[in-house]
Amino acid sequence: MEITVESLETPALTKAQLAELLFEQIGLNKRESKDMIDAFFDLIADSLVNGNDVKISGFGNFQIRTKAPRPGRNPRTGEAIPIEARRVVTFHASHKLKEQIQEQGVGNGAARAAA
């Protein structure tokens, strides 16, 4: 089954739009669709908060990285300020996703260049 996103009003895909797609294309009711999307993202967020990496086959990996403290500088005043150690989330796209992006980008770019 292929899910298509035909008319996005905004350049970003939102959780509400994902829930609407589940409702329209899979047949879940609107409440179930919203609950499923919320549960999916809550599960990913909880895993990352607990320090676990999240790997989604064919899409990519979300990883928690710990950044060391380092010296910084206030760009407005030039004052040296310390930047504390922190945890950040990084995303690395899978090879399949990268290939899909390249295939779509090349086709769209060529069409725009010809216009």
N, C-alpha and C positions, 0 to 999 in steps of 0.2 A: 504494500500500500504506500502510495506517495502522497505526502501532505504538501499542498502548494500554498504559497503566500502570494496572492495575486495583487491585492491593492492595499499597500501600506500607506496610510495617510501621513505618517511621520517617518523619518529616516531610521528610526530605531524600532525594533520589535519589542513590544512591552508584554508583561505578564498577562495583562487583560486581553491583548490580541492573541496570545498563545491559548488562553482559556477559550476564547471565541472560536479559534480554529479547531480545538478538540470538540467543541459543541457542534460546529457545522460539519466537520469532515469525518468524525468518528462516531458521533451520535450520543455522546454523554450529555446529561442535562447540564445546564449552566452552573449549578451549584457544585456538582461533581467535578466539572472541568476546572473551576476555580480552586477547589480543594486539592485536586491532583497537582496542579501547577504550584500552589503554595507549599504542599508537602514535599515536592521534588526539590524546590529551592531551599526549603528549611533543612532538608537532609544534607544537601551539599554544604550549606553554611555551617551547620552543626559539626560536620566532619572536619571542615577547615578550622573552625574555632578550637576543636579538640586536638589539632595538630596533625590530622591525617590528610594525606594527599587524596585527591579525587581523580580517578581515571575513567573517562567515558570513551569506550571503544569507538573508533571512527570519527571522533570529534576532537578530543585533546585531554590534557592533564592540567589540573589546578594544583599548584604546590605551595606550601607554606615555606617561606625563607626567612631566616633571621638576619637582619642587617646589623652590623656592628656599629657602635657609636663612632661618630666622626666629627671633626671640626667643620663648622659652617660659617657663613657670613651673611649678614643682613644686607641685601643688595641696595637698599635705600640709604643706609647710614654707613655701610662698610664695617660695622661692628662685628667682631668675632663672636659667634654663639655656638654652644655645643649642640649637636644633634644626637638625641638619645638613641639607644638600641631599640629596634622595633621589629615586629613581625609583619611581613607583607605577603600578599597572594600574587603568584605569577601564573600566567596561562601559557601553555605551549600547545599549539595546534598539532593535530595528528597529520601524518603524511597524506591520508585520504582527504582531509579537509583542505590542506594546502593545495593539493592537486585540483580539487573542485574550484577553489578560488582562482587558481591560475587559469583554468579552462574558461571560466566565466569572464574573468578580467580581460583575457586576450581577445575573446570574441567581441565583448562590449567596447573595448578600446579601439579595435580595428574599425568597428562600425562608426564610432564617434569621429575617428580620424578621417574617414571617407566622406563624412557629411560636410 
